[in-house]
Amino acid sequence: KRPYIILKWAETADGFIAPAQEKRQNDPRPFWISNSYSQQLAHQWRTQEQAILVGTTTVLADNPKLSARHWKGKDPIRIVLDRELRIPHHFHVMDGSVKTIVICGTEPIDPVAGVLYEQIDFSDAVVPQICQVLHRHQILSVMVEGGAQTLQSFLDAGLWDEARIFIGSRYFGKGTRSPRIQRIPFQKEQVATDTLLYLRHD
């Protein structure tokens, strides 16, 4: 009673998933780790899965659209974890262009029209509750795209089926470390300058 779960992230050659905070303050634009070919491939994957899931930190840092704009196909349902409902209403994920489910810890005082809200108990095991919400909405597959804490929570809970990891050629030196995963890739390929690893949770 849970969807097929794919974990996806990009990390630098020195093992970071996001730059240090001071770097973001100097330049608020998204810091791309993977190259344009990898980004296009990731958008192709989005058209193949029913939903995409991200945490609050990712949305606040990058204001992503979570669409498949670089590939022809259907945009996935957007699942956003926002425990304290901190995401501003004018952010892309709240624009109503695609079915969006916000998983929160409290009832919204000022809900956004067209956005669905699902409450869970964040003081208890979060990932099984997320799976229950997705099952209720008949979501059969989901790609979890970040951030590091959200990805790690799925890994720690043992609730995942595949991981797809892009390793770029950039170096950050410091920042947010990539998730820790103790698996040997079953497939490895080059996407131009990036290395793509596929791992399976047996």
C-alpha positions in Angstrom: 0.0 0.0 0.0 2.6 2.5 -1.1 3.8 3.8 -4.5 7.0 2.7 -6.3 9.6 5.2 -4.9 12.5 6.5 -6.9 15.1 8.7 -5.1 16.9 11.1 -7.4 19.6 13.7 -6.7 22.7 15.3 -8.2 25.9 15.7 -6.1 29.2 17.4 -6.8 32.5 15.5 -7.3 33.3 16.3 -3.7 29.9 14.9 -2.4 27.7 18.0 -1.9 24.1 18.3 -2.9 23.8 22.0 -2.2 26.3 24.9 -1.7 27.0 26.7 1.5 24.4 29.3 2.6 26.7 32.2 2.1 27.1 31.2 -1.6 23.3 31.3 -2.0 23.1 34.7 -0.3 25.6 36.1 -2.8 23.8 34.5 -5.7 20.2 33.4 -5.2 19.9 31.6 -8.5 19.8 27.8 -8.5 23.2 26.2 -8.5 23.2 23.5 -11.2 25.4 20.5 -10.4 24.5 18.3 -13.4 24.8 19.3 -17.0 22.0 20.2 -19.4 21.8 16.7 -20.8 21.3 15.2 -17.4 18.7 17.9 -16.6 16.8 16.9 -19.8 17.0 13.2 -18.8 15.6 14.0 -15.4 12.7 15.9 -17.0 12.1 12.8 -19.2 11.9 10.7 -16.0 9.3 13.2 -14.6 7.0 12.4 -17.5 7.3 8.7 -16.7 6.3 8.9 -13.0 3.0 9.9 -11.6 4.3 12.3 -8.9 7.3 14.3 -7.8 8.1 15.0 -4.1 10.3 17.7 -2.5 10.8 19.2 0.9 10.3 22.7 2.2 14.0 23.7 2.0 14.3 22.8 -1.7 11.3 24.9 -2.5 12.4 27.9 -0.5 15.9 27.8 -1.9 15.2 27.2 -5.6 11.5 28.1 -6.1 11.2 25.2 -8.6 8.4 24.6 -11.0 8.7 20.8 -10.7 7.6 20.5 -14.3 8.8 18.4 -17.3 9.3 21.6 -19.4 12.5 20.2 -21.1 10.7 17.1 -22.3 7.4 16.5 -24.1 5.0 14.7 -21.8 2.7 15.2 -18.8 3.8 17.1 -15.8 3.8 15.0 -12.6 1.6 15.6 -9.6 3.5 17.8 -7.2 3.9 16.6 -3.6 5.4 19.2 -1.2 6.3 18.7 2.4 5.7 21.9 4.3 5.3 21.1 8.0 4.8 24.7 9.1 3.3 26.0 5.9 6.2 28.4 5.2 6.1 28.4 1.4 4.8 31.7 0.1 1.6 31.7 -1.9 3.3 33.3 -5.0 5.9 30.4 -5.4 5.6 28.3 -8.5 4.4 25.1 -6.7 1.4 27.1 -5.5 0.3 28.3 -9.0 -2.4 25.7 -9.5 -1.1 24.7 -13.0 -0.7 21.1 -11.9 -2.4 19.0 -9.2 -0.5 19.8 -6.0 -0.7 18.2 -2.6 0.9 19.9 0.4 1.7 17.6 3.3 1.7 19.7 6.5 1.5 19.5 10.2 -1.2 22.0 10.8 -4.4 23.1 9.2 -3.9 26.0 6.8 -5.5 29.3 7.9 -5.3 30.8 4.5 -5.3 27.9 2.0 -4.3 28.4 -1.6 -7.2 27.7 -4.0 -6.7 24.6 -6.0 -4.0 23.2 -3.7 -4.9 20.1 -1.6 -3.7 19.9 2.0 -3.0 16.7 3.9 -2.1 16.8 7.6 0.2 14.2 9.2 1.9 13.9 12.6 5.5 15.1 12.1 6.4 14.0 15.7 5.8 10.4 14.5 7.5 8.4 11.7 6.9 10.7 8.7 7.8 8.6 5.7 5.1 5.8 6.3 2.5 8.6 6.7 3.6 10.1 3.5 3.2 6.8 1.8 -0.3 6.5 3.2 -1.2 9.9 1.8 0.1 9.0 -1.6 -1.8 5.6 -1.5 -5.1 7.4 -0.6 -4.6 9.6 -3.7 -4.0 6.5 -5.8 -0.4 7.6 -6.7 1.4 4.5 -7.9 4.9 6.0 -8.5 6.8 9.0 -7.1 10.2 10.5 -7.7 11.7 12.1 -4.6 14.0 14.9 -5.7 15.1 16.5 -2.4 16.4 18.0 -0.4 19.0 16.0 1.4 17.0 15.6 4.6 13.9 14.4 2.8 15.9 11.9 0.7 17.8 10.7 3.8 14.5 10.2 5.6 13.3 7.8 2.9 16.7 6.0 3.0 16.6 5.7 6.8 13.0 4.3 6.7 14.0 1.7 4.1 11.1 2.9 2.0 12.5 3.2 -1.5 12.9 1.1 -4.6 15.5 2.8 -6.8 18.0 5.6 -6.5 19.4 7.5 -9.5 22.4 9.7 -8.7 24.1 12.2 -11.0 27.7 13.0 -10.0 28.8 16.2 -11.6 32.2 17.7 -12.2 31.8 20.8 -10.0 33.3 21.2 -6.6 31.6 23.1 -3.8 34.2 22.6 -1.0 31.5 23.0 1.6 27.7 23.0 1.8 25.0 20.4 2.3 26.4 16.8 2.1 24.7 14.4 -0.2 22.5 11.6 1.3 24.3 8.5 2.7 23.5 5.3 0.8 25.1 1.9 1.4 24.5 0.2 -1.9 26.6 -0.8 -4.9 25.3 0.5 -8.2 23.9 -2.1 -10.6 24.4 0.2 -13.6 26.7 3.1 -14.3 26.8 5.4 -17.4 28.2 8.7 -18.6 25.9 11.6 -19.5 28.5 13.9 -21.1 30.5 15.2 -18.2 28.3 13.6 -15.5 28.4 10.1 -14.1 24.9 8.5 -13.6 24.6 5.7 -11.0 21.5 3.4 -10.7 21.0 1.6 -7.4 18.3 -0.8 -6.4 16.8 -1.5 -2.9 16.5 -5.3 -2.9 
